[in-house]
């Protein structure tokens, strides 16, 4: 199964918009920049120039417990 990664980020941004506008904007911007990489309009190196990655693995079960 494939997920719409940019759509997930946009939906998260919309959900946060009223509570935390700065984070919402950052998520929407991340979605657009990821879309550019996935569409071949930007390189992974360009993406990495704007973003850093956590060194620790992200466990979805810990982030959003059932």
Buried (B, 14 or more C-beta within 10 A) or exposed (E): EEEEEBEEBBEBBEEBBEEEEEEBEBBBBBBEBBBBBEEEEBEEEEBEEEEEEEEEEEEEEEEEEE
